[in-house]
Amino acid sequence: MKKNFVLDTNVLIHNPQALYSFTDNIVVVPITVIEELDRFKNYGDKKGMHARQALRNIDSHIKKGSLQKGAKMKNGGLLKIMLNREGEDIPSMNANINDNKILSAAYNLLKEDKPVFFISKDVNARIKAEALGIKTADYEKQKVEYNKLYRGWREIELKTEEITVFFKNKKMKIPGINFKNNEFARLKSGTSTALAAYDSVGDQLLMIEDAFPVSGIHPLNMEQRFAFSLLLNQNIKLVSLIGQAGSGKTLLAIAAGLQQVTAKKKYFKKMLIARPVIPMGKDIGFLPGSKDQKLNYWMQPIFDNLDFILNQNNNVINKDGEVFTANDSIDYLMKANLIEIEALTFIRGRSIPGQYLIVDEAQNLTPHEIKTIISRAGEGTKIVLTGDPEQIDNPYLDANSNGLSYITESLKGEKIYGHMFLSKSERSQLASLAAERL
């Protein structure tokens, strides 16, 4: 018997393709969900974009059968639009609340003894559904286990003579271990340690050749050294950096990008830095000023990192032998179109060739949004995704369902992808204490 999966609005806002996730079953979209999508479709943000896409997906099935009786989908399932039924509201629940109207659709199917599941990313809606005896679930098709997330490196114990040979030859084959492309290793033997990167062509570990500082920045731990190797490798087109507050994710990404757009041999035309405009805590509302002035409020963490980097090495930017201050250098970089800072909303629809693109706070993006951003990359572009899945401000995402975690688990082992998990906070002793204990 086919099961009935009743979708909440937030599922389609999270992923417009969720309609196709329930193979050989019946997907039920209450009419109230259609009304909410219609209300959101004019929004200029990602919610509006996803609402429009979800409505287009539903509209594409009109020619394939009656949406009231069930239109066929390619995955063998049926798509139904369910109308509200007069006089069949849920007892003791306010019938004027949209969440309750959507739950009513699932409740009426349950009363008909049909197998029904209510799919929602809203915890409160799932609690109410369970109270009504309706089986519920979060939309988990694109979920991963954050606690088991790929870290980008592994530790290997060697004999003393083996690590001695590695130091001498600067390369080593280790049979019996299936390394992933662009994976790193810490080789240990007693008190001796060595850092290596996996070379898939020769199926061997190669000693990492350090080239520091990078834009005046020295790595403070092993994971930061690994991260710089990924960021400076021209063969790797996509890098993800995950770590707690103060671990250096954004700082390392900007330092590597700055070096590659200002060096005599430029690898990229410019560095484009973007981040989603999602407030932490209560939204402060509209901000005054022009677009650039508004962006300055949201992008201040980026300017803080640039200021720190340029204060480490004032000679990074110079003109006719003149050394600039950090603030002058930032202005020069932006006026010379070597750095562009943009809200992620304005990235949609663009084609980005030959650029070094940093997407900061990527943990606040859905898997669908991450896919959309990566698809913007043109020839010669490198994308760096940074974020902390334990600090998410998007109400419908968590450490397991956000796009940054999803992309890490989905792309590990690909030749043009590299990942590093930065586990140690280096910002300050106080920041480290807060990250670890609070």
Secondary structure, DSSP 8 states (H G I E B T S, - for coil): ---EEEE-HHHHHH-GGGGGSSTTSEEEEEHHHHHHHHHHTT-SSHHHHHHHHHHHHHHTTGGGS-TTT-EE-TTS-EEEEE---TT---TTS-TTSHHHHHHHHHHHHHHTT--EEEE-S-HHHHHHHHHTT-EEE---TT---GGG---SEEEEE--HHHHHHHHHHSEE--TT----TT-EEEEEETTEEEEEEEETTTTEEEE------BTTB---SHHHHHHHHHHH-TT--EEEEEE-TTSSHHHHHHHHHHHHHHSSS-SSSEEEEEE----SSS------S-HHHHHHHHTHHHHHHHHHHHHH-TTSSEETTEE--HHHHHHHHHHTTSEEEEEGGGGTT--B-SEEEEETTGGGS-HHHHHHHHTTB-TT-EEEEEE-TTS---TT--TTTSHHHHHHHHHTT-TTEEEEEE-S--S-HHHHHHHHH-
